[in-house]
Amino acid sequence: MTNMSGRPWSNAIFTSYKRGLRSQREHTALLKIEGVYAQAETEFYLGKGCAYVCKAKDSTVTPGGKPNRTRIIWGKVTCAHGNSGMVHAKFQSNLGHRVCVVLYPSRI
């Protein structure tokens, strides 16, 4: 399903890591994308980028700008998970609660 609001991202919530009964795999996160409720609707988001934006304690220098506390962990949506519209995403490192799914690269 396409993003109807006109903004270049969709909000998603980090629900858990990929896991088995006794083990947890931190390299793959499970995301619930806002407005996606079926497995067929996840096909639009496959291959799209994800960004976990957080505030850190210390400021660092940013390229071409002032030092700030914002950190971004980038990832990518890899495949669907189940029939309820959840997706798998691989990130550079472990992450927290709120995630934005950016709508590029586009296949339209």
Summary of the structure (lengths in Angstrom):
residues: 108
radius of gyration: 14.8
end to end distance: 12.0
largest distance: 46.7
contacts: 278
relative contact order: 0.31
helix: 6%
strand: 54%
